[in-house]
Amino acid sequence: MNLFLVGTIIFVLVYLVLSWFVRTSSKAIAKGARKFILILSLVLAVLLAYAGRFLFSLPLVLIFLNALKIKGLSTFQIFQLWRLIQYLRSTGRFSYGSGAGTSTNTITVTESYKILGLKKGCTKNEVIKAATKLQKKIHPDMNREMNTERLSQLVNEAKDRILKEEFN
């Protein structure tokens, strides 16, 4: 019933737009198209001026998800992983290069919980299951196109830190 109603409304709207299009002169249509393009470009310019800092701070992560070759991660998980990498880079614990900037500082327990996506008070089995699930997605053997060795090491460090600090 609702599908029929929606289809009827869409049909009527398309009919009205096409009948207006047939009756209107080409000059009026061109003038309307120019106004629409001008208004759309002004709105886009204002949007980029106010929200540009936030929009450009997510460097192509959400725009080019197809270019990411990490298998099995959702958009939300990729966004969380990107935020974690940015945090670890700012503290000097992670570098995009191969080995450059990787320090021997161990991660804290709170960072370990963030990496695994867990909250304090979880069980030992949940920690192992979360680490295994994440390793299956980012392990270098699963993603040969990308350099994920350091991410895999971080997951292992996080699991070991939680198991050592919380369950011994």
Contacts in CASP RR format, 6 or more apart in sequence:
PFRMAT RR
TARGET T0000
AUTHOR 0000-0000-0000
METHOD contacts of the structure
MODEL  1
MNLFLVGTIIFVLVYLVLSWFVRTSSKAIAKGARKFILILSLVLAVLLAY
AGRFLFSLPLVLIFLNALKIKGLSTFQIFQLWRLIQYLRSTGRFSYGSGA
GTSTNTITVTESYKILGLKKGCTKNEVIKAATKLQKKIHPDMNREMNTER
LSQLVNEAKDRILKEEFN
21 29 0 8 1.000
48 55 0 8 1.000
58 79 0 8 1.000
58 82 0 8 1.000
60 67 0 8 1.000
61 68 0 8 1.000
61 78 0 8 1.000
61 79 0 8 1.000
61 82 0 8 1.000
62 75 0 8 1.000
62 78 0 8 1.000
62 79 0 8 1.000
65 75 0 8 1.000
65 78 0 8 1.000
68 78 0 8 1.000
68 146 0 8 1.000
69 143 0 8 1.000
69 145 0 8 1.000
69 146 0 8 1.000
70 78 0 8 1.000
70 137 0 8 1.000
70 138 0 8 1.000
70 143 0 8 1.000
70 146 0 8 1.000
70 148 0 8 1.000
71 137 0 8 1.000
71 142 0 8 1.000
71 143 0 8 1.000
72 137 0 8 1.000
73 81 0 8 1.000
73 137 0 8 1.000
73 138 0 8 1.000
80 117 0 8 1.000
81 151 0 8 1.000
84 114 0 8 1.000
84 115 0 8 1.000
85 94 0 8 1.000
85 151 0 8 1.000
87 111 0 8 1.000
88 94 0 8 1.000
88 107 0 8 1.000
88 111 0 8 1.000
88 154 0 8 1.000
89 95 0 8 1.000
89 96 0 8 1.000
92 101 0 8 1.000
92 103 0 8 1.000
92 105 0 8 1.000
93 102 0 8 1.000
93 103 0 8 1.000
93 105 0 8 1.000
93 107 0 8 1.000
94 101 0 8 1.000
94 102 0 8 1.000
94 150 0 8 1.000
94 154 0 8 1.000
95 101 0 8 1.000
95 102 0 8 1.000
95 150 0 8 1.000
97 147 0 8 1.000
98 147 0 8 1.000
98 149 0 8 1.000
99 150 0 8 1.000
102 150 0 8 1.000
106 157 0 8 1.000
106 161 0 8 1.000
107 115 0 8 1.000
107 154 0 8 1.000
107 157 0 8 1.000
107 158 0 8 1.000
107 161 0 8 1.000
108 161 0 8 1.000
109 161 0 8 1.000
109 162 0 8 1.000
109 165 0 8 1.000
109 166 0 8 1.000
111 158 0 8 1.000
112 157 0 8 1.000
112 158 0 8 1.000
112 159 0 8 1.000
112 161 0 8 1.000
112 162 0 8 1.000
113 119 0 8 1.000
113 120 0 8 1.000
113 158 0 8 1.000
113 162 0 8 1.000
115 134 0 8 1.000
115 154 0 8 1.000
115 155 0 8 1.000
115 158 0 8 1.000
116 127 0 8 1.000
116 130 0 8 1.000
116 131 0 8 1.000
116 134 0 8 1.000
116 155 0 8 1.000
116 158 0 8 1.000
116 159 0 8 1.000
116 162 0 8 1.000
117 130 0 8 1.000
118 126 0 8 1.000
118 127 0 8 1.000
118 130 0 8 1.000
118 162 0 8 1.000
120 166 0 8 1.000
121 166 0 8 1.000
124 163 0 8 1.000
124 167 0 8 1.000
127 159 0 8 1.000
127 162 0 8 1.000
127 163 0 8 1.000
127 166 0 8 1.000
127 167 0 8 1.000
128 159 0 8 1.000
128 163 0 8 1.000
131 155 0 8 1.000
131 156 0 8 1.000
131 158 0 8 1.000
131 159 0 8 1.000
134 155 0 8 1.000
135 152 0 8 1.000
135 155 0 8 1.000
135 156 0 8 1.000
136 142 0 8 1.000
138 148 0 8 1.000
138 151 0 8 1.000
138 152 0 8 1.000
138 155 0 8 1.000
139 148 0 8 1.000
139 152 0 8 1.000
140 147 0 8 1.000
140 148 0 8 1.000
140 149 0 8 1.000
140 152 0 8 1.000
END
